[in-house]
Amino acid sequence: MINGGSETAVAPVGGSQPLDWKFSQVFGERTAGEEIQEVDIISAIEFNRNGDHLATGDRGGRVVLFERTDTQDHVGHRRDLEKMDYPINRHPEFRYKTEFQSHEPEFDYLKSLEIEEKINKIRWCQSSNGALFLLSTNDKTIKLWKVQEKKVKKVCNMNVDSTKAMGNGPIVGSSISTSSKQYIANGGCTSNDFSFPTGGFPSLHLPVVTSHETNLMARCRRICTHAHDYHINSISNNSDGETFISADDLRINLWNLEISSQSFNIVDVKPANMEDLTEVITSAEFHPTHCNMLAYSSSKGSIRLIDMRQSALCDTHSKLFEGQEAPGSRSFFTEIIASISDIKFAKDGRHILTRDYMTLKLWDINMDSGPVATFQVHEYLRPKLCDLYENDSIFDKFECCLSGNGLRVATGSYSNLFRVFGCSEGSTEATTLEASKNPMRRQGQATSRPSRSLGNLSGVVRRVKGADNSGVDANGNAFDFTSKLLHLAWHPTENSIACAASNSLYMYYA
């Protein structure tokens, strides 16, 4: 990768050879001809920090949690594994853990606005005392959830035997005789000669509370609301473990996880006159290690890096990253397709990955003159931009992700395809995969091209990789623009990708 502004050839292990991706699992697979319910479509995916848990959110406001099982199955055999002189080829396997209703549809009576329950983003917080914590948000409300195993308490050893009970009458076989007593209307007894037998009643005993099993319980710990006038597009946890940010079109707010009643506005791009508005915030994320730094992207294709130590309201940015527009390439769609839909920091905090409609761009935060690499995702769509504008597909917001080691990046496309690119120096990896049980089925049409230099600026060679100009798949079928793979996540420590194809969650490994 790029180091210190000079071009340095790095040959990391596994960075030059394309990965061989294989199908691992699918959850919620639909049968042929099955009608998909709108509320079941997945709208958010996120691995937790160590990759042992995976969370998905859907348009119905539900959050579903999965837990990893392959590591648990091998814990008891660690000593046996240490004796072996060859590696164990094991890939992440997950199982359903639990689900809960995170958000419900609401109505804002002041603005006469319906607030849908769709989960926009999910972010994991630090675990504590065996409990899982995560943030989920819809357009207006952020919630902090605690998921923990709770013992189910039951009352046992009851005096009443349900098999002998007859309606509301006396218990059959009871040791208390009622035939010799005269009762009055209010329940009193006219006879006072009642006495306990010697030794008491052998059949009478105290009930006992026991805990036989445990259930997973999801409890909402905090509700953060009434802080955004516009739809929330991002939430991001800080590395300090205490705060997080939420962003809408015009503002970014800073919250404390323990305080839901107030937040601090740290970025405000709203002009005094809304007619002067030229761009909006599209995504925001904290730096992975520096708690004072965060980056946010805009609809004009720019990224701003800000330092919260400079001022309480970060009106000015520390660095501005903008791509250079090629001369003569401007058109009606230029600004629309330049809008950045997602932004992600690499694990080392040195690089930023952004996704606009047509490309992935990798940026070095030490070099603000332009991206160090550009990856063409679906260049074959450029002649079809007019049609995509007519059916609103041009406004689709695709997410992006990086591998834990920073050697590869991935993003989605149409026809339930996603693409994986190698970003190490000299890599030509540009793989096209389909979200199905046969992910390599589309390999016939994925023609990856060698990197070509676009010029040398500050000693860095920029690359455009993975151009794919075909408009049909290997079988000659036209691409399906209604089937779009918007959401995907890369496992933090292994080459494993989880992606959402409508209501189905597919997982792959390499």
HUTA-V151171 format. One record per residue. N is the residue number from 1. RES is the residue in one small letter. SS is DSSP state (hx for helix, st for strand, lp for the rest). PSI is psi in radians with two decimals (NA if undefined). D_CENTER is the distance of its C-alpha to the mean C-alpha in Angstrom with 2 decimals. Layout:
N | RES | SS | PSI | D_CENTER
N | RES | SS | PSI | D_CENTER
This chain:
1 | m | lp | -3.11 | 27.39
2 | i | lp | 2.37 | 29.02
3 | n | st | 2.00 | 30.65
4 | g | lp | 0.42 | 32.52
5 | g | lp | -0.05 | 33.04
6 | s | st | 2.66 | 35.16
7 | e | lp | 2.03 | 34.47
8 | t | lp | 2.25 | 34.18
9 | a | lp | 2.12 | 33.86
10 | v | lp | 2.30 | 31.41
11 | a | lp | 1.31 | 31.29
12 | p | lp | 2.70 | 28.50
13 | v | lp | 2.25 | 28.61
14 | g | lp | 0.00 | 26.83
15 | g | lp | -0.43 | 26.12
16 | s | lp | -0.54 | 28.89
17 | q | lp | 2.30 | 28.57
18 | p | lp | 2.53 | 25.90
19 | l | lp | 2.59 | 23.75
20 | d | lp | 1.76 | 24.67
21 | w | lp | 2.42 | 21.57
22 | k | st | 2.63 | 21.97
23 | f | st | 2.40 | 20.39
24 | s | st | -1.07 | 19.10
25 | q | st | 2.81 | 17.74
26 | v | st | 2.39 | 16.78
27 | f | st | 2.34 | 15.71
28 | g | lp | 0.57 | 16.99
29 | e | lp | 2.31 | 19.24
30 | r | lp | 2.56 | 21.47
31 | t | lp | 2.86 | 25.17
32 | a | lp | 2.24 | 27.25
33 | g | lp | -0.02 | 28.07
34 | e | lp | 2.33 | 25.72
35 | e | lp | 2.32 | 24.77
36 | i | lp | 2.23 | 21.11
37 | q | lp | 2.40 | 20.52
38 | e | hx | -0.66 | 18.65
39 | v | hx | -0.28 | 16.87
40 | d | hx | -0.13 | 15.47
41 | i | lp | 2.23 | 13.66
42 | i | st | 2.34 | 9.91
43 | s | st | -0.04 | 8.31
44 | a | st | 2.49 | 4.47
45 | i | st | 2.44 | 2.90
46 | e | st | 2.22 | 2.81
47 | f | st | 2.62 | 6.61
48 | n | lp | -3.12 | 8.86
49 | r | lp | -0.70 | 11.71
50 | n | lp | -0.02 | 14.11
51 | g | lp | 0.16 | 12.09
52 | d | lp | -0.22 | 13.81
53 | h | st | 2.60 | 11.03
54 | l | st | 2.36 | 7.97
55 | a | st | 2.44 | 6.19
56 | t | st | 2.58 | 5.95
57 | g | st | 2.66 | 7.31
58 | d | st | 3.11 | 10.38
59 | r | lp | -0.22 | 13.16
60 | g | lp | 0.11 | 15.22
61 | g | lp | 0.19 | 13.38
62 | r | st | 2.61 | 12.57
63 | v | st | 2.22 | 9.95
64 | v | st | 2.30 | 10.68
65 | l | st | 2.43 | 10.72
66 | f | st | 2.57 | 12.12
67 | e | st | 2.60 | 14.30
68 | r | st | 2.43 | 15.99
69 | t | lp | -0.42 | 19.65
70 | d | lp | -0.52 | 21.44
71 | t | lp | -0.62 | 21.85
72 | q | hx | -0.63 | 23.19
73 | d | hx | -0.32 | 25.73
74 | h | hx | 0.08 | 27.25
75 | v | hx | -0.71 | 27.54
76 | g | hx | -0.19 | 31.10
77 | h | hx | 0.42 | 32.28
78 | r | hx | -0.73 | 31.54
79 | r | hx | -0.66 | 35.26
80 | d | hx | -0.65 | 35.85
81 | l | hx | -0.60 | 33.13
82 | e | hx | -0.43 | 34.70
83 | k | hx | -0.33 | 38.00
84 | m | lp | 2.54 | 36.70
85 | d | lp | 0.34 | 37.33
86 | y | lp | 2.64 | 34.59
87 | p | lp | 2.65 | 30.79
88 | i | lp | 2.04 | 28.90
89 | n | lp | 1.64 | 26.81
90 | r | lp | 2.37 | 23.88
91 | h | lp | 2.72 | 20.41
92 | p | lp | 2.30 | 17.34
93 | e | lp | 2.41 | 17.69
94 | f | st | 2.77 | 15.60
95 | r | st | 2.76 | 16.80
96 | y | st | 2.34 | 15.83
97 | k | st | -1.02 | 15.95
98 | t | st | 3.01 | 15.76
99 | e | st | 2.75 | 14.42
100 | f | st | 2.75 | 15.30
101 | q | st | 1.90 | 15.82
102 | s | lp | -0.82 | 13.85
103 | h | lp | 2.62 | 15.48
104 | e | lp | 2.70 | 18.74
105 | p | lp | 2.43 | 20.37
106 | e | st | 3.00 | 22.54
107 | f | st | 2.18 | 25.39
108 | d | st | 1.81 | 26.40
109 | y | lp | -0.48 | 30.17
110 | l | lp | -0.63 | 31.04
111 | k | lp | 0.03 | 29.40
112 | s | lp | 0.91 | 29.78
113 | l | st | 2.25 | 26.14
114 | e | st | 2.34 | 23.93
115 | i | st | 1.92 | 20.42
116 | e | lp | 2.79 | 18.22
117 | e | lp | -0.04 | 15.85
118 | k | lp | 2.31 | 12.92
119 | i | lp | 2.06 | 9.50
120 | n | lp | -0.76 | 8.71
121 | k | st | 2.64 | 5.85
122 | i | st | 2.34 | 4.55
123 | r | st | 2.31 | 6.17
124 | w | st | 2.48 | 8.39
125 | c | lp | 3.07 | 12.07
126 | q | lp | 2.39 | 15.07
127 | s | lp | 2.72 | 16.45
128 | s | st | 2.25 | 20.00
129 | n | lp | 0.72 | 22.80
130 | g | lp | 0.01 | 20.85
131 | a | st | 2.57 | 18.48
132 | l | st | 2.42 | 14.68
133 | f | st | 2.39 | 13.40
134 | l | st | 2.68 | 10.16
135 | l | st | 2.41 | 9.88
136 | s | st | 2.58 | 8.97
137 | t | st | 2.54 | 10.78
138 | n | lp | -2.62 | 12.64
139 | d | lp | -0.44 | 15.26
140 | k | lp | -0.47 | 17.37
141 | t | lp | 2.29 | 16.39
142 | i | st | 2.37 | 14.09
143 | k | st | 2.44 | 14.31
144 | l | st | 2.14 | 14.30
145 | w | st | 2.50 | 14.28
146 | k | st | 2.15 | 16.30
147 | v | st | 2.10 | 16.27
148 | q | st | 2.61 | 19.56
149 | e | st | 2.24 | 22.26
150 | k | st | 2.42 | 25.26
151 | k | st | 2.32 | 28.72
152 | v | st | 2.04 | 30.13
153 | k | st | 2.33 | 33.64
154 | k | st | 2.55 | 36.39
155 | v | st | 2.06 | 40.03
156 | c | st | 3.07 | 42.33
157 | n | lp | 0.77 | 46.11
158 | m | lp | 2.70 | 46.89
159 | n | lp | -0.51 | 50.54
160 | v | lp | 2.16 | 49.98
161 | d | lp | 1.94 | 49.98
162 | s | lp | -0.42 | 48.15
163 | t | lp | -0.32 | 50.22
164 | k | lp | -0.10 | 53.43
165 | a | lp | 2.40 | 52.47
166 | m | lp | 1.69 | 54.29
167 | g | lp | -2.32 | 52.82
168 | n | lp | 0.14 | 53.74
169 | g | lp | -2.99 | 57.01
170 | p | lp | 2.72 | 58.04
171 | i | lp | 2.22 | 56.38
172 | v | lp | 2.32 | 58.45
173 | g | lp | 0.14 | 59.86
174 | s | lp | 2.55 | 59.35
175 | s | lp | -0.06 | 61.74
176 | i | lp | 2.12 | 62.55
177 | s | lp | 2.37 | 65.39
178 | t | lp | -0.01 | 65.55
179 | s | lp | -0.45 | 68.70
180 | s | lp | 0.05 | 71.20
181 | k | lp | 2.54 | 69.70
182 | q | lp | 2.20 | 70.35
183 | y | st | 2.62 | 67.44
184 | i | lp | 3.06 | 67.69
185 | a | lp | -0.69 | 65.50
186 | n | lp | 0.14 | 63.25
187 | g | lp | 0.00 | 62.47
188 | g | lp | 2.91 | 65.18
189 | c | st | 2.26 | 67.47
190 | t | lp | -0.26 | 71.26
191 | s | lp | 2.32 | 71.93
192 | n | lp | 0.28 | 71.35
193 | d | lp | 0.32 | 72.39
194 | f | lp | 2.36 | 68.85
195 | s | lp | 2.55 | 68.49
196 | f | lp | 2.37 | 66.04
197 | p | lp | 2.77 | 67.49
198 | t | lp | 2.24 | 68.27
199 | g | lp | -0.03 | 65.19
200 | g | lp | -2.87 | 62.83
201 | f | lp | 1.95 | 60.78
202 | p | lp | -0.51 | 59.57
203 | s | lp | -0.09 | 56.90
204 | l | lp | 2.18 | 55.38
205 | h | lp | 2.84 | 52.51
206 | l | lp | 2.35 | 49.61
207 | p | lp | 2.68 | 46.13
208 | v | st | 2.33 | 43.60
209 | v | st | 2.13 | 39.87
210 | t | st | 2.77 | 37.97
211 | s | st | 1.88 | 34.39
212 | h | st | -0.54 | 34.03
213 | e | st | 2.97 | 30.28
214 | t | st | 2.53 | 26.85
215 | n | st | 2.57 | 24.07
216 | l | st | 2.24 | 20.45
217 | m | st | 2.29 | 20.32
218 | a | st | 2.17 | 17.49
219 | r | st | 2.30 | 19.05
220 | c | st | 2.06 | 18.06
221 | r | st | -0.62 | 19.40
222 | r | st | 2.54 | 19.03
223 | i | st | 2.02 | 18.84
224 | c | st | 1.98 | 18.74
225 | t | lp | 3.05 | 20.30
226 | h | lp | 0.57 | 23.07
227 | a | lp | -0.14 | 21.98
228 | h | lp | 2.23 | 20.87
229 | d | lp | -0.37 | 23.29
230 | y | lp | 2.97 | 20.92
231 | h | lp | 2.33 | 17.49
232 | i | lp | 2.20 | 14.63
233 | n | lp | -0.27 | 12.58
234 | s | st | 2.56 | 10.83
235 | i | st | 2.59 | 10.43
236 | s | st | 2.29 | 10.87
237 | n | st | 2.54 | 12.46
238 | n | lp | 2.69 | 15.91
239 | s | lp | -0.23 | 17.38
240 | d | lp | -0.17 | 20.07
241 | g | lp | 0.10 | 17.97
242 | e | lp | -0.46 | 19.60
243 | t | st | 2.89 | 18.25
244 | f | st | 2.86 | 15.33
245 | i | st | 2.69 | 15.50
246 | s | st | 2.45 | 14.70
247 | a | st | 2.43 | 15.85
248 | d | lp | -2.84 | 17.47
249 | d | lp | -0.55 | 19.91
250 | l | lp | -0.25 | 22.61
251 | r | st | 2.67 | 21.63
252 | i | st | 2.22 | 19.45
253 | n | st | 2.55 | 19.94
254 | l | st | 2.25 | 19.90
255 | w | st | 2.72 | 19.42
256 | n | st | 2.37 | 20.51
257 | l | lp | -0.40 | 18.49
258 | e | lp | -0.14 | 21.86
259 | i | st | 1.99 | 23.10
260 | s | st | -0.12 | 21.74
261 | s | st | -0.26 | 24.99
262 | q | st | 2.69 | 24.91
263 | s | st | 2.89 | 23.00
264 | f | st | 2.24 | 24.46
265 | n | st | 2.05 | 24.29
266 | i | st | -0.34 | 24.08
267 | v | st | 2.29 | 23.77
268 | d | st | 1.93 | 25.61
269 | v | lp | 0.18 | 26.42
270 | k | lp | 2.15 | 28.13
271 | p | lp | 2.84 | 31.70
272 | a | lp | -0.65 | 34.74
273 | n | lp | 2.06 | 35.38
274 | m | hx | -0.31 | 32.43
275 | e | hx | -0.32 | 34.53
276 | d | hx | 0.01 | 34.03
277 | l | lp | 2.16 | 30.24
278 | t | lp | -0.36 | 29.43
279 | e | lp | 2.76 | 25.71
280 | v | lp | 2.84 | 22.57
281 | i | st | 2.31 | 19.46
282 | t | st | -0.45 | 16.54
283 | s | st | 2.66 | 13.92
284 | a | st | 2.54 | 14.27
285 | e | st | 2.48 | 13.27
286 | f | st | 2.65 | 15.34
287 | h | lp | 2.47 | 17.30
288 | p | lp | -0.39 | 16.20
289 | t | lp | -0.48 | 19.71
290 | h | lp | 1.93 | 21.74
291 | c | lp | -0.20 | 21.00
292 | n | lp | -0.07 | 23.20
293 | m | st | 2.48 | 21.57
294 | l | st | 2.82 | 18.81
295 | a | st | 2.54 | 18.49
296 | y | st | 2.62 | 17.91
297 | s | st | 2.88 | 18.55
298 | s | st | 2.96 | 20.80
299 | s | lp | -0.14 | 21.85
300 | k | lp | 0.06 | 24.78
301 | g | lp | 0.30 | 22.88
302 | s | st | 2.72 | 23.51
303 | i | st | 2.31 | 21.57
304 | r | st | 2.26 | 22.98
305 | l | st | 2.19 | 22.84
306 | i | st | 2.67 | 24.05
307 | d | st | 2.02 | 25.56
308 | m | lp | -0.16 | 25.57
309 | r | lp | -0.28 | 28.84
310 | q | lp | -0.76 | 30.74
311 | s | lp | 2.87 | 30.80
312 | a | lp | -0.74 | 29.29
313 | l | lp | 1.98 | 28.40
314 | c | lp | 1.24 | 27.11
315 | d | lp | -0.48 | 28.96
316 | t | lp | 2.55 | 29.69
317 | h | lp | 2.72 | 27.43
318 | s | lp | -0.71 | 28.23
319 | k | st | 2.60 | 27.47
320 | l | st | 2.21 | 26.91
321 | f | st | 2.13 | 25.61
322 | e | st | 2.45 | 26.82
323 | g | lp | 2.59 | 27.49
324 | q | lp | 2.26 | 31.09
325 | e | lp | 2.29 | 31.99
326 | a | lp | 2.39 | 34.37
327 | p | lp | 2.35 | 37.82
328 | g | lp | 0.10 | 38.62
329 | s | lp | -0.04 | 35.13
330 | r | lp | 2.40 | 34.38
331 | s | lp | -3.08 | 34.07
332 | f | lp | -0.54 | 32.95
333 | f | lp | -0.05 | 29.41
334 | t | hx | -0.87 | 29.14
335 | e | hx | -0.56 | 27.37
336 | i | hx | -0.82 | 25.05
337 | i | hx | -0.21 | 23.75
338 | a | hx | -0.27 | 23.69
339 | s | lp | 2.25 | 21.03
340 | i | lp | 2.20 | 17.95
341 | s | lp | -0.37 | 14.71
342 | d | st | 2.61 | 12.34
343 | i | st | 2.36 | 13.31
344 | k | st | 2.37 | 12.37
345 | f | st | 2.50 | 14.81
346 | a | lp | 2.81 | 16.10
347 | k | lp | -0.55 | 16.33
348 | d | lp | -0.16 | 20.01
349 | g | lp | -0.01 | 19.48
350 | r | lp | -0.56 | 22.17
351 | h | st | 2.68 | 20.39
352 | i | st | 2.32 | 18.01
353 | l | st | 2.31 | 16.42
354 | t | st | 2.65 | 16.43
355 | r | st | 2.13 | 16.18
356 | d | lp | -2.97 | 18.77
357 | y | lp | -0.63 | 19.94
358 | m | lp | -0.43 | 22.14
359 | t | st | 2.82 | 21.21
360 | l | st | 2.44 | 19.07
361 | k | st | 2.39 | 20.76
362 | l | st | 2.21 | 20.87
363 | w | st | 2.54 | 22.50
364 | d | st | 2.15 | 24.42
365 | i | lp | -0.21 | 24.41
366 | n | lp | 0.00 | 28.07
367 | m | lp | 1.80 | 29.04
368 | d | lp | 0.22 | 28.53
369 | s | lp | -0.26 | 30.86
370 | g | lp | 2.97 | 28.33
371 | p | lp | 2.59 | 25.60
372 | v | lp | -0.35 | 26.63
373 | a | st | 2.51 | 25.27
374 | t | st | 2.31 | 24.41
375 | f | st | 2.12 | 23.02
376 | q | st | 2.12 | 24.04
377 | v | lp | -0.91 | 21.42
378 | h | lp | 1.27 | 23.61
379 | e | hx | -0.39 | 26.88
380 | y | hx | -0.25 | 28.65
381 | l | hx | -0.24 | 27.17
382 | r | hx | -0.74 | 29.17
383 | p | hx | -0.22 | 32.28
384 | k | hx | 0.21 | 30.32
385 | l | hx | -0.58 | 28.79
386 | c | hx | -0.78 | 31.30
387 | d | hx | -0.68 | 30.30
388 | l | hx | -0.50 | 26.59
389 | y | hx | -0.67 | 27.51
390 | e | hx | -0.67 | 29.55
391 | n | lp | 0.20 | 26.83
392 | d | lp | 0.12 | 24.15
393 | s | hx | -0.42 | 22.06
394 | i | hx | -0.24 | 22.65
395 | f | hx | 0.11 | 20.29
396 | d | lp | 2.47 | 17.24
397 | k | lp | 1.77 | 14.26
398 | f | lp | 2.45 | 12.93
399 | e | lp | 2.93 | 10.12
400 | c | st | 2.87 | 11.26
401 | c | st | 2.78 | 10.81
402 | l | st | 2.64 | 13.59
403 | s | lp | 2.79 | 15.01
404 | g | lp | -0.57 | 15.67
405 | n | lp | -0.03 | 19.30
406 | g | lp | 0.17 | 18.78
407 | l | lp | -0.27 | 21.04
408 | r | st | 2.72 | 18.87
409 | v | st | 2.77 | 16.37
410 | a | st | 2.68 | 14.73
411 | t | st | 2.90 | 13.86
412 | g | st | 3.00 | 14.46
413 | s | lp | -2.79 | 17.64
414 | y | st | 3.05 | 19.71
415 | s | lp | 0.51 | 21.26
416 | n | lp | 0.63 | 17.96
417 | l | st | 2.64 | 18.61
418 | f | st | 2.71 | 16.60
419 | r | st | 2.46 | 18.40
420 | v | st | 2.22 | 18.55
421 | f | st | 2.48 | 20.86
422 | g | st | 2.31 | 22.72
423 | c | lp | 0.18 | 23.06
424 | s | lp | 2.76 | 25.69
425 | e | lp | 2.21 | 29.15
426 | g | lp | -0.06 | 31.01
427 | s | lp | 2.44 | 28.26
428 | t | lp | 0.26 | 28.55
429 | e | lp | 2.19 | 25.66
430 | a | st | 1.55 | 24.12
431 | t | st | 2.39 | 22.95
432 | t | st | 2.20 | 22.05
433 | l | st | 2.69 | 20.40
434 | e | st | 2.42 | 19.99
435 | a | lp | 1.46 | 17.37
436 | s | lp | -3.13 | 20.14
437 | k | lp | -0.19 | 22.04
438 | n | lp | 1.39 | 24.04
439 | p | hx | -0.42 | 21.69
440 | m | hx | 0.18 | 24.72
441 | r | hx | -0.47 | 26.57
442 | r | hx | 0.15 | 26.16
443 | q | hx | -0.38 | 27.49
444 | g | hx | -0.49 | 30.80
445 | q | hx | -0.04 | 29.58
446 | a | lp | 1.57 | 27.40
447 | t | lp | 1.70 | 30.09
448 | s | lp | 2.42 | 28.87
449 | r | lp | 2.67 | 31.37
450 | p | lp | 2.69 | 32.51
451 | s | lp | 2.51 | 31.44
452 | r | st | 2.43 | 33.90
453 | s | st | 2.37 | 34.74
454 | l | st | 0.12 | 34.40
455 | g | st | 2.84 | 36.49
456 | n | st | 2.04 | 36.81
457 | l | st | 2.18 | 35.80
458 | s | lp | 0.59 | 36.07
459 | g | lp | 0.19 | 36.60
460 | v | st | 2.27 | 33.24
461 | v | st | 2.10 | 33.16
462 | r | st | 2.63 | 30.39
463 | r | st | 2.48 | 29.25
464 | v | st | 2.10 | 28.16
465 | k | st | 2.71 | 26.89
466 | g | lp | 0.45 | 26.07
467 | a | lp | 2.29 | 27.89
468 | d | lp | 1.83 | 27.98
469 | n | lp | 0.03 | 30.53
470 | s | lp | 2.57 | 30.95
471 | g | lp | 0.03 | 30.11
472 | v | st | 2.79 | 30.49
473 | d | lp | -3.02 | 29.19
474 | a | lp | -0.44 | 31.44
475 | n | lp | 0.11 | 32.97
476 | g | lp | 0.16 | 33.85
477 | n | lp | 2.48 | 31.39
478 | a | st | 2.63 | 30.06
479 | f | lp | 2.51 | 26.37
480 | d | lp | 1.90 | 24.60
481 | f | lp | -0.10 | 23.01
482 | t | lp | -0.37 | 21.82
483 | s | lp | 1.81 | 19.53
484 | k | st | 2.40 | 16.78
485 | l | lp | 1.63 | 13.79
486 | l | lp | -0.54 | 11.48
487 | h | lp | 2.28 | 7.98
488 | l | st | 2.79 | 7.89
489 | a | st | 2.51 | 7.14
490 | w | st | 2.34 | 10.30
491 | h | lp | 2.40 | 11.45
492 | p | lp | -0.37 | 12.67
493 | t | lp | -0.22 | 16.24
494 | e | lp | 2.86 | 17.01
495 | n | lp | 1.41 | 17.17
496 | s | st | 2.34 | 14.73
497 | i | st | 2.35 | 12.21
498 | a | st | 2.29 | 9.97
499 | c | st | 2.69 | 10.09
500 | a | st | 2.11 | 10.49
501 | a | st | 1.70 | 14.10
502 | s | lp | -2.01 | 14.74
503 | n | lp | 0.11 | 14.50
504 | s | st | 2.46 | 14.48
505 | l | st | 2.00 | 12.06
506 | y | st | 2.52 | 13.95
507 | m | st | 2.39 | 14.04
508 | y | st | 2.74 | 16.51
509 | y | st | 2.81 | 18.25
510 | a | lp | NA | 21.05
